[in-house]
Amino acid sequence: MCMSCGCGEPNERHKPGDITLDDLKTAASNHDLEVEQTADNIHDLARDLKQSGQIT
């Protein structure tokens, strides 16, 4: 997608802050993780931060 907006184009960076598949692959590789696990980790932390009121 741009992984941020869900457009369906995984490496299209529409705006400077958008996350692409290549970004996610790099993050996964940096920690010897699979891409899906890295995405799950991001989602889990975002959910925890929202539940604790740290983000909206």
C-alpha positions as CSV (number, residue, x, y, z in Angstrom):
1,M,0.0,0.0,0.0
2,C,1.8,2.9,0.9
3,M,1.6,0.7,4.0
4,S,0.1,3.8,5.8
5,C,-3.0,4.5,3.7
6,G,-4.1,1.2,2.3
7,C,-4.1,2.2,-1.4
8,G,-2.8,-1.2,-2.5
9,E,0.6,0.0,-3.8
10,P,3.2,-1.3,-1.3
11,N,6.0,0.9,-2.3
12,E,4.2,4.1,-3.3
13,R,5.2,7.0,-0.9
14,H,2.5,9.6,-1.4
15,K,3.7,11.9,1.4
16,P,7.1,12.1,3.2
17,G,5.9,10.3,6.3
18,D,4.3,7.3,4.6
19,I,5.6,3.9,5.4
20,T,6.4,1.6,2.4
21,L,6.9,-2.1,2.2
22,D,10.7,-1.4,1.6
23,D,10.7,0.5,4.9
24,L,9.0,-2.4,6.7
25,K,11.4,-4.9,5.1
26,T,14.4,-2.8,6.3
27,A,13.0,-2.6,9.8
28,A,12.4,-6.4,9.9
29,S,15.9,-7.1,8.5
30,N,17.5,-4.9,11.1
31,H,16.2,-7.2,13.8
32,D,16.2,-10.5,12.0
33,L,12.4,-10.6,12.0
34,E,9.9,-11.4,9.3
35,V,8.0,-8.5,7.8
36,E,4.6,-9.7,9.2
37,Q,6.1,-10.0,12.7
38,T,7.5,-6.5,12.5
39,A,4.1,-5.2,11.3
40,D,2.4,-7.1,14.2
41,N,4.8,-5.5,16.7
42,I,4.0,-2.0,15.4
43,H,0.3,-2.7,15.6
44,D,0.5,-4.2,19.1
45,L,2.5,-1.2,20.4
46,A,0.1,1.3,18.7
47,R,-2.9,-0.5,20.3
48,D,-1.2,-0.5,23.8
49,L,-0.3,3.2,23.4
50,K,-3.9,4.0,22.4
51,Q,-5.4,2.0,25.3
52,S,-3.1,3.9,27.8
53,G,-4.1,7.2,26.4
54,Q,-0.7,8.1,25.0
55,I,-2.0,8.4,21.4
56,T,-5.5,8.9,19.8
